[in-house]
Amino acid sequence: MGPSPELVTAAHRHNRHVSVCGDAAADPLVTPLLIGLGCDILSVAPAALDEVRARIRRLRHDTCASLAAIALTRETPEEVWRLVEQCCLPSLP
């Protein structure tokens, strides 16, 4: 599970960065959500770094922020994945 919006807000209020590492940070369906929630650092395996960088460059922060806010209202993970696919499909590899 990723960070909550409240955690990100609290961390930023105290001048702390929010970092996510591992497979979640590299997942094409999760990356836009983490960016939209305000995560500052995404740490991924070296083998995934170029792909993740390229994907992030194609995303718009405002789109990711709107997407994350809407995703928080969804009931199931499947609904969230469909939302991300609809909103970010051109940006996904």
Backbone as ProteinMPNN parsed JSONL, in Angstrom:
{"seq_chain_A": "MGPSPELVTAAHRHNRHVSVCGDAAADPLVTPLLIGLGCDILSVAPAALDEVRARIRRLRHDTCASLAAIALTRETPEEVWRLVEQCCLPSLP", "coords_chain_A": {"N_chain_A": [[0.843, -1.16, 0.0], [0.502, 2.237, -0.752], [1.568, 5.587, 0.187], [-0.588, 7.655, 2.177], [-2.666, 10.516, 1.367], [-2.728, 12.217, 3.569], [-0.418, 11.51, 4.973], [1.576, 12.35, 3.183], [1.064, 15.113, 3.099], [1.539, 15.791, 5.801], [4.26, 15.08, 6.031], [5.449, 16.857, 4.203], [4.764, 19.262, 5.409], [6.497, 19.25, 7.512], [8.869, 19.575, 6.264], [9.888, 17.22, 5.099], [10.744, 14.599, 2.867], [8.831, 12.319, 0.87], [9.288, 9.034, 0.15], [9.148, 6.274, -2.065], [9.94, 2.967, -2.609], [11.008, 0.135, -4.575], [9.047, -2.472, -6.187], [6.518, -1.281, -6.437], [6.971, 1.418, -7.006], [7.923, 1.228, -9.578], [5.869, 0.213, -11.071], [3.784, 0.527, -13.868], [1.077, 1.26, -13.591], [0.911, 2.231, -11.061], [2.791, 4.241, -10.692], [1.807, 6.815, -11.785], [-0.123, 7.381, -9.832], [1.364, 7.588, -7.456], [2.912, 9.825, -8.039], [0.845, 11.671, -8.304], [-0.111, 11.72, -5.693], [1.861, 13.1, -4.493], [4.384, 12.118, -3.898], [7.854, 12.4, -3.416], [10.194, 11.063, -4.098], [10.944, 8.341, -6.1], [12.149, 5.225, -5.952], [13.734, 2.809, -7.791], [14.606, -0.437, -9.141], [17.8, -0.753, -10.726], [17.589, -1.859, -13.328], [15.07, -1.101, -14.165], [15.11, 1.608, -14.293], [15.539, 3.383, -16.581], [13.178, 2.964, -18.094], [11.188, 3.786, -16.263], [11.901, 6.469, -15.853], [11.461, 7.468, -18.465], [8.718, 7.06, -18.657], [7.738, 8.741, -16.617], [8.477, 11.234, -17.608], [6.606, 11.566, -19.597], [4.276, 12.027, -18.295], [1.858, 14.285, -16.895], [1.926, 16.466, -14.156], [-0.373, 17.74, -13.065], [-2.429, 16.201, -14.165], [-1.89, 13.73, -12.995], [-2.306, 14.384, -10.294], [-5.07, 14.975, -10.263], [-6.024, 12.488, -11.074], [-5.171, 10.836, -8.917], [-6.73, 11.904, -6.844], [-9.32, 11.261, -7.717], [-9.059, 8.489, -7.818], [-8.932, 7.827, -5.133], [-11.578, 7.799, -4.442], [-12.65, 5.529, -5.474], [-13.946, 2.179, -5.212], [-12.796, -0.383, -5.569], [-9.678, -2.092, -6.351], [-9.617, -2.807, -9.063], [-11.267, -0.916, -10.264], [-9.699, 1.339, -9.902], [-7.415, 0.682, -11.423], [-8.551, 0.58, -13.996], [-9.268, 3.261, -14.268], [-6.726, 4.529, -14.212], [-5.591, 3.413, -16.514], [-7.334, 4.468, -18.476], [-6.88, 7.197, -18.207], [-4.109, 7.585, -18.413], [-3.135, 6.018, -20.436], [-1.874, 6.682, -23.011], [0.568, 7.489, -22.002], [1.688, 5.315, -20.847], [4.066, 2.674, -21.164]], "CA_chain_A": [[0.0, 0.0, 0.0], [1.274, 3.463, -0.873], [1.344, 6.601, 1.212], [-1.872, 8.346, 2.143], [-2.523, 11.959, 1.154], [-2.455, 12.846, 4.855], [0.994, 11.285, 5.277], [2.363, 13.223, 2.308], [0.861, 16.487, 3.572], [2.236, 15.94, 7.079], [5.704, 15.047, 5.772], [5.839, 18.121, 3.555], [4.619, 20.331, 6.399], [7.691, 19.178, 8.352], [10.021, 19.622, 5.355], [10.385, 15.863, 4.87], [10.38, 14.007, 1.586], [8.162, 11.02, 0.887], [9.98, 8.164, -0.793], [8.602, 4.937, -2.269], [10.922, 2.178, -3.342], [10.633, -1.234, -4.896], [8.22, -2.772, -7.348], [5.389, -0.341, -6.556], [7.437, 2.645, -7.652], [8.193, 0.954, -10.992], [4.674, -0.31, -11.729], [3.21, 1.556, -14.748], [-0.234, 1.706, -13.129], [1.052, 2.84, -9.737], [3.63, 5.443, -10.787], [1.038, 8.07, -11.863], [-0.806, 7.615, -8.565], [2.362, 8.056, -6.492], [3.222, 11.204, -8.415], [-0.333, 12.464, -7.99], [-0.219, 11.862, -4.246], [2.898, 14.033, -4.048], [5.644, 11.472, -3.526], [9.0, 13.164, -3.896], [11.257, 10.186, -4.583], [10.593, 6.978, -6.482], [13.385, 4.466, -6.058], [13.448, 1.566, -8.509], [15.774, -1.257, -9.476], [18.549, -0.18, -11.848], [17.119, -2.372, -14.614], [13.82, -0.435, -14.522], [15.286, 3.055, -14.176], [15.314, 4.101, -17.844], [11.759, 2.869, -18.444], [10.414, 4.616, -15.334], [12.204, 7.867, -16.188], [10.771, 7.804, -19.712], [7.283, 7.112, -18.364], [7.475, 9.944, -15.818], [8.602, 12.409, -18.489], [5.398, 11.685, -20.422], [3.127, 12.306, -17.437], [1.655, 15.667, -16.424], [1.671, 16.447, -12.717], [-1.764, 18.079, -12.761], [-3.244, 15.036, -14.517], [-1.654, 12.715, -11.96], [-2.953, 14.836, -9.059], [-6.515, 14.756, -10.438], [-6.207, 11.041, -11.117], [-5.04, 10.304, -7.559], [-7.9, 12.336, -6.068], [-10.462, 10.449, -8.156], [-8.787, 7.092, -7.447], [-9.248, 7.659, -3.716], [-13.028, 7.625, -4.288], [-13.041, 4.247, -6.053], [-14.178, 1.12, -4.229], [-11.984, -1.59, -5.767], [-8.451, -1.891, -7.127], [-9.914, -2.912, -10.491], [-11.776, 0.389, -10.698], [-8.553, 2.256, -9.946], [-6.574, 0.325, -12.581], [-9.241, 1.039, -15.209], [-9.153, 4.719, -14.281], [-5.352, 4.877, -14.605], [-5.434, 3.037, -17.922], [-8.082, 5.432, -19.306], [-6.325, 8.548, -18.075], [-2.674, 7.656, -18.695], [-2.726, 4.994, -21.403], [-0.847, 7.123, -23.969], [1.834, 7.691, -21.32], [2.223, 4.048, -20.378], [4.834, 1.993, -22.235]], "C_chain_A": [[0.894, 1.23, 0.0], [0.943, 4.448, 0.235], [-0.033, 7.25, 1.067], [-1.64, 9.822, 1.868], [-2.183, 12.691, 2.451], [-0.987, 12.684, 5.246], [1.873, 12.224, 4.461], [2.262, 14.674, 2.782], [1.629, 16.729, 4.869], [3.752, 15.956, 6.876], [6.175, 16.358, 5.171], [5.743, 19.299, 4.52], [5.85, 20.396, 7.312], [8.974, 19.115, 7.518], [10.698, 18.265, 5.178], [9.927, 15.396, 3.499], [9.686, 12.678, 1.815], [8.774, 10.191, -0.229], [9.273, 6.816, -0.855], [9.629, 4.162, -3.074], [10.37, 0.789, -3.62], [9.733, -1.335, -6.109], [7.071, -1.788, -7.527], [5.807, 0.912, -7.307], [7.663, 2.448, -9.148], [6.961, 0.478, -11.75], [4.014, 0.784, -12.572], [1.844, 2.075, -14.305], [-0.158, 2.423, -11.785], [1.821, 4.158, -9.804], [2.812, 6.731, -10.893], [0.317, 8.407, -10.559], [0.156, 8.154, -7.517], [2.754, 9.501, -6.772], [2.058, 12.114, -8.027], [-0.542, 12.678, -6.506], [0.842, 12.8, -3.682], [4.181, 13.395, -3.586], [6.805, 12.212, -4.174], [10.055, 12.294, -4.563], [10.673, 8.819, -4.898], [11.902, 6.244, -6.724], [13.061, 3.114, -6.682], [14.745, 0.816, -8.775], [16.484, -0.649, -10.683], [18.046, -0.635, -13.217], [15.846, -1.663, -15.087], [13.962, 1.075, -14.637], [14.986, 3.811, -15.469], [13.845, 4.102, -18.246], [10.914, 3.782, -17.556], [10.662, 6.095, -15.614], [11.445, 8.308, -17.442], [9.27, 7.936, -19.473], [6.939, 8.394, -17.608], [7.556, 11.197, -16.678], [7.356, 12.629, -19.344], [4.145, 12.0, -19.606], [3.073, 13.784, -17.076], [1.291, 15.614, -14.948], [0.208, 16.754, -12.398], [-2.711, 16.931, -13.093], [-3.107, 13.956, -13.449], [-2.334, 13.099, -10.652], [-4.466, 14.631, -9.136], [-6.84, 13.267, -10.405], [-6.164, 10.443, -9.717], [-6.252, 10.68, -6.707], [-9.129, 11.512, -6.439], [-10.283, 8.995, -7.721], [-9.136, 6.83, -5.982], [-10.747, 7.466, -3.472], [-13.513, 6.279, -4.819], [-13.094, 3.167, -4.982], [-13.213, -0.049, -4.35], [-10.699, -1.261, -6.525], [-8.699, -1.945, -8.632], [-10.456, -1.598, -11.051], [-10.638, 1.403, -10.827], [-7.689, 1.956, -11.167], [-7.224, 0.776, -13.883], [-9.137, 2.551, -15.357], [-7.763, 5.153, -14.747], [-5.132, 4.559, -16.076], [-6.134, 4.039, -18.837], [-7.398, 6.787, -19.331], [-4.887, 8.634, -18.581], [-2.208, 6.692, -19.779], [-1.717, 5.503, -22.429], [0.522, 7.287, -23.318], [2.449, 6.394, -20.82], [2.978, 3.37, -21.523], [4.069, 0.824, -22.816]], "O_chain_A": [[1.924, 1.258, 0.675], [0.128, 4.162, 1.113], [-0.564, 7.37, -0.038], [-0.545, 10.333, 2.105], [-1.438, 13.671, 2.436], [-0.38, 13.608, 5.786], [2.808, 12.825, 4.992], [3.27, 15.377, 2.854], [2.294, 17.754, 5.017], [4.448, 16.764, 7.489], [7.194, 16.906, 5.591], [6.55, 20.227, 4.453], [6.2, 21.462, 7.819], [10.018, 18.667, 7.991], [11.924, 18.174, 5.116], [8.847, 15.761, 3.035], [9.919, 11.999, 2.816], [8.778, 10.59, -1.393], [8.852, 6.278, 0.168], [10.126, 4.64, -4.094], [9.41, 0.335, -2.996], [9.659, -0.428, -6.939], [6.687, -1.491, -8.658], [5.065, 1.408, -8.155], [7.6, 3.413, -9.91], [7.014, 0.352, -12.974], [3.714, 1.859, -12.053], [1.49, 3.213, -14.612], [-1.083, 3.149, -11.42], [1.529, 5.087, -9.051], [3.092, 7.675, -10.154], [0.163, 9.58, -10.218], [-0.187, 9.071, -6.771], [2.909, 10.301, -5.85], [2.265, 13.2, -7.484], [-1.089, 13.701, -6.096], [0.743, 13.245, -2.538], [4.998, 14.053, -2.942], [6.737, 12.599, -5.341], [10.734, 12.738, -5.49], [9.993, 8.214, -4.069], [12.672, 6.613, -7.61], [12.226, 2.366, -6.174], [15.838, 1.369, -8.649], [15.835, -0.091, -11.567], [18.078, 0.143, -14.17], [15.572, -1.63, -16.286], [13.016, 1.751, -15.042], [14.242, 4.791, -15.443], [13.323, 5.125, -18.688], [10.022, 4.474, -18.047], [9.722, 6.889, -15.612], [10.859, 9.39, -17.472], [8.626, 8.827, -20.028], [5.952, 9.057, -17.928], [6.773, 12.127, -16.486], [7.083, 13.752, -19.767], [3.073, 12.214, -20.172], [4.103, 14.449, -16.966], [0.449, 14.816, -14.537], [-0.387, 16.094, -11.547], [-3.691, 16.71, -12.38], [-4.096, 13.342, -13.049], [-2.883, 12.236, -9.967], [-5.076, 14.163, -8.174], [-7.815, 12.846, -9.782], [-7.021, 9.633, -9.363], [-6.744, 9.858, -5.933], [-9.894, 11.111, -5.563], [-11.242, 8.346, -7.304], [-9.582, 5.737, -5.634], [-11.139, 7.013, -2.397], [-14.677, 5.928, -4.628], [-12.384, 3.23, -3.979], [-12.847, -0.65, -3.341], [-10.638, -0.27, -7.253], [-8.065, -1.214, -9.393], [-10.138, -1.218, -12.178], [-10.623, 2.22, -11.748], [-7.275, 2.876, -11.872], [-6.547, 1.292, -14.773], [-8.937, 3.056, -16.461], [-7.64, 6.046, -15.585], [-4.545, 5.36, -16.804], [-5.581, 4.42, -19.868], [-7.35, 7.445, -20.37], [-4.491, 9.664, -19.125], [-1.007, 6.564, -20.016], [-0.753, 4.788, -22.703], [1.538, 7.232, -24.01], [3.61, 6.376, -20.413], [2.592, 3.471, -22.688], [4.565, 0.148, -23.718]]}, "name": "protein", "num_of_chains": 1, "seq": "MGPSPELVTAAHRHNRHVSVCGDAAADPLVTPLLIGLGCDILSVAPAALDEVRARIRRLRHDTCASLAAIALTRETPEEVWRLVEQCCLPSLP"}
